[in-house]
Amino acid sequence: MTLRARLWLLPALYICAAGADDSRLHALTVAAEVAAVAVPAQPPERHFFELPSLDYVFRVEARCHGDWKPESLSVTVADSRVTRTGTELEGNANQLLELKVPAKQLAPIAMRDFCVIAPATEGSAAESEMPDWNRGTTARPGQMTIGAALSVHASLRCSLGDEQRIIYVSQPLDVTLTCAGPETARGAAAR
């Protein structure tokens, strides 16, 4: 084999050596249930929905490779966080974590033509209070899912002696809005 042919092999050897890095063999996956909340019908001129607190359930798989030991797991949405220690993770790589995100940590969602109280027209008073559920959409009447309304960030810290590695994962979170009927909207406004 000529010297030139050997030089062509060097990049391939470098790539193989880089692929053997233990930190790439650690695993962290996060899956979430879609949070569903009821929102009151809005007047036609208002286009922002203030979300109530959201409850999420996360299925997390957190594994450290080989002799590496899990030190901590952290799952964060907005300013809310749930953590697990290495002791809680040992022997149980699959975790079911619940996280409540308070309403004050959530920005309003801007939307048009969803759950709008129709303007008053000639006819009965009840007719003017009926929401115009979601004009122009193909979603189930009175319901809409907002993709990537929030995001979840997770980190897993693994250690082997004095050496540590941190693995990060981010995933979008969906929120399903259900338009509350006029009775619910009046009740919510009266609180």
C-alpha positions in Angstrom: 0.0 0.0 0.0 1.4 3.3 -1.0 1.9 6.2 1.3 -0.8 8.2 -0.5 -3.3 5.4 0.1 -2.5 5.3 3.8 -3.0 9.0 4.1 -6.6 8.6 2.7 -7.3 6.1 5.5 -6.4 8.6 8.3 -9.7 10.5 8.1 -11.7 7.3 8.3 -9.7 6.2 11.4 -10.4 9.6 13.0 -14.1 9.3 12.3 -14.2 5.8 13.9 -12.3 7.0 17.0 -14.7 10.0 17.4 -17.7 7.6 17.1 -16.4 5.7 20.1 -16.9 8.6 22.5 -19.0 7.3 25.5 -21.0 10.5 25.8 -22.8 9.7 22.5 -24.0 6.4 23.9 -25.9 7.9 26.8 -29.7 8.1 26.1 -32.2 10.7 27.1 -35.7 10.8 25.5 -38.8 12.8 26.6 -42.4 12.2 25.5 -45.3 14.2 26.7 -49.1 14.0 26.8 -50.8 16.9 25.2 -52.2 19.3 27.8 -55.9 20.1 27.3 -57.5 23.2 28.7 -60.9 25.0 28.4 -60.8 28.6 27.4 -63.8 31.0 27.7 -65.4 32.5 24.6 -63.8 35.9 23.7 -65.4 39.1 22.4 -64.8 39.6 18.6 -62.2 42.4 19.2 -60.1 40.3 21.6 -57.5 37.9 20.1 -55.5 36.7 23.1 -56.2 33.7 25.2 -54.7 33.6 28.7 -54.0 30.0 29.5 -54.8 28.5 32.9 -52.2 26.3 34.6 -51.1 23.4 32.5 -50.5 19.9 33.7 -48.1 17.7 31.8 -47.1 14.1 32.3 -43.7 13.2 30.8 -42.3 9.7 30.0 -38.6 10.0 30.3 -35.9 7.4 29.5 -32.6 8.4 31.0 -29.7 5.9 30.6 -26.0 6.3 31.2 -23.8 4.0 29.1 -21.7 1.2 30.5 -20.1 1.9 33.8 -21.3 5.5 33.9 -23.7 6.3 36.7 -26.6 8.7 36.6 -26.1 11.7 38.9 -29.2 13.8 38.1 -32.1 14.4 35.8 -33.8 17.7 35.3 -37.0 18.4 33.3 -38.0 22.1 32.8 -41.0 23.9 31.2 -41.0 27.7 31.5 -39.8 28.4 35.1 -41.1 25.1 36.5 -38.8 22.2 37.1 -38.9 18.6 38.3 -35.6 16.8 39.2 -34.5 13.3 40.1 -31.3 12.4 41.9 -28.9 9.6 40.9 -30.3 7.4 43.6 -33.8 7.7 42.3 -32.6 7.0 38.7 -30.4 3.9 39.5 -32.1 0.7 38.4 -35.1 2.7 36.9 -34.1 4.4 33.6 -37.8 4.9 32.8 -39.4 7.7 34.7 -43.0 9.1 34.8 -42.8 12.7 35.8 -45.7 15.1 36.4 -45.2 18.9 36.1 -47.7 21.7 36.7 -46.9 24.9 34.9 -48.6 27.9 36.7 -50.6 30.3 34.6 -48.4 33.2 35.6 -45.5 31.5 33.7 -47.4 31.3 30.4 -47.6 34.0 27.8 -51.0 34.6 26.2 -51.7 32.9 22.9 -52.7 35.1 20.0 -55.4 33.6 17.8 -58.1 34.8 15.5 -61.5 33.2 14.6 -61.5 30.7 17.4 -64.0 30.7 20.2 -65.4 34.1 19.4 -68.7 35.4 20.7 -70.7 36.3 17.6 -71.7 40.0 17.5 -75.3 40.9 18.3 -77.6 40.5 15.4 -81.4 40.7 15.0 -82.9 37.8 16.9 -82.8 36.4 20.3 -80.3 37.4 23.0 -79.1 33.8 23.3 -78.1 33.8 19.6 -75.7 36.7 20.2 -74.0 34.8 23.0 -73.1 31.7 21.0 -69.5 31.4 20.2 -68.4 31.2 16.6 -66.3 28.1 17.4 -63.5 28.1 14.9 -64.2 29.5 11.5 -61.9 28.5 8.7 -60.4 25.5 10.4 -60.8 21.8 9.9 -60.5 21.0 13.6 -63.3 19.5 15.7 -65.8 22.3 16.4 -64.8 24.1 19.6 -61.4 22.5 19.8 -57.9 23.4 18.4 -54.4 22.1 19.1 -51.6 24.6 19.1 -48.4 22.9 18.1 -45.2 23.9 19.8 -46.9 26.3 22.2 -44.2 25.6 24.8 -41.1 23.5 25.0 -39.6 21.1 27.5 -35.9 21.0 28.2 -34.3 18.0 29.9 -30.8 17.2 31.0 -29.1 14.1 32.3 -25.8 14.2 34.1 -23.7 11.0 34.0 -20.4 10.4 35.8 -17.6 7.9 35.7 -15.1 8.6 38.5 -14.1 12.3 38.2 -15.4 12.6 34.6 -18.9 13.9 33.9 -21.1 14.3 30.8 -24.3 16.2 30.4 -26.9 15.3 27.7 -29.5 17.8 26.7 -32.8 17.3 24.9 -35.5 19.8 23.9 -39.0 18.9 22.6 -42.0 21.1 21.6 -45.1 20.8 23.7 -48.6 21.1 22.3 -51.7 22.5 24.0 -55.3 21.6 23.0 -57.8 24.5 23.6 -61.4 23.6 24.0 -63.9 26.5 23.7 -66.1 26.7 26.7 -69.8 27.3 26.0 -71.5 30.6 26.9 -72.6 29.3 30.4 -69.0 28.4 31.3 -67.7 31.6 29.8 -70.1 33.7 32.0 -69.2 31.6 35.1 -65.4 32.0 34.5 -65.8 35.8 34.0 -67.8 36.1 37.2 -65.0 34.6 39.3 
